[in-house]
């Protein structure tokens, strides 16, 4: 049993349970990301993909009596609900994925997966049309993506069509073991230490995801809530960054002074590096209105010959427009404030201390001004990039 393994670790490898002075270590779990579905599927947290294409609206996932219900009812259609956020594994910590799931009509012809994953990396539980429940993990090496599946022997006291709690605890570090639980019972282990020539998962910053594929019958997953927790750690691993646009000549309504995009892809791989917005500082030589907009629609930006420049390692890119414009109808305004002449305004009241604002991959932030007559304006966007 897993409890016995833990006991053996405590007694035979006790050096890791104590500090250098022999004092006991204490681990405090830190929730990195969670989801609940009491009234709706919050579109600021989740988005839907159909056959790996991001959708602008959520149509196949609904909140029913407080639970998530995600359904695929078109033959061979892959329906996926996933978080914008990509909770990042913290080195030298364990990570725990926890959820509750009901699997109606478990013998229907289809495939249902839940866990933390993208189409390149991840791990989870999977119910297949062969009637078996699997533990699985996915990795991409040299542009080749592989799913490793192992059948779970479901204990006789567990009915997967009823509500059960599912947990995955993993050591990672790139080569550690994975432990799969149903209702607190250890049902499967990936014993990986000392066996791999590549990392078990090539990217450990991965979203919470649910996936249904109709392979002849409609299939659905019902879920209560979900959480990803770091066993110890403090949610760190961020580095400060700033992008500055100075003395930009502007006129008219909602003219962009700075556009910052968190890329979807980096070196042809899915970008899962989240960016926490810290503050934006605006200034101009005449009275005007400073604005912040957000969108995920690339067509909102018309470049007119302008080009983006990579920031840092190239997960972010930015544009200080000369000719570029953007369509406000395709963006959401998140901030506006009057800027006095030859003075500054700062968004810290919005961005700091109240709630996190995360620029996830695919998000575009536009920093603009509305002013007449022409002005010279400056804006600085400060952020913390997950590394």
Secondary structure as UniProt FT lines:
FT   HELIX           2..12
FT   HELIX           14..17
FT   TURN            20..21
FT   STRAND          29..36
FT   TURN            43..45
FT   STRAND          46..50
FT   TURN            51..52
FT   STRAND          53..54
FT   STRAND          61..64
FT   TURN            65..66
FT   STRAND          67..72
FT   TURN            75..76
FT   STRAND          78..83
FT   TURN            91..92
FT   STRAND          94..102
FT   TURN            106..107
FT   STRAND          110..117
FT   STRAND          122..127
FT   TURN            129..130
FT   STRAND          133..141
FT   TURN            142..143
FT   STRAND          144..151
FT   TURN            156..157
FT   TURN            160..161
FT   STRAND          164..170
FT   TURN            173..175
FT   STRAND          178..182
FT   TURN            183..184
FT   STRAND          185..190
FT   TURN            193..195
FT   STRAND          208..214
FT   STRAND          219..231
FT   STRAND          238..262
FT   STRAND          265..266
FT   TURN            267..268
FT   STRAND          269..270
FT   STRAND          275..284
FT   STRAND          288..295
FT   HELIX           298..300
FT   STRAND          301..302
FT   TURN            304..305
FT   STRAND          309..311
FT   TURN            312..315
FT   STRAND          316..319
FT   STRAND          325..326
FT   HELIX           328..330
FT   STRAND          332..339
FT   TURN            341..342
FT   STRAND          343..346
FT   HELIX           348..351
FT   STRAND          358..359
FT   TURN            361..362
FT   STRAND          364..386
//
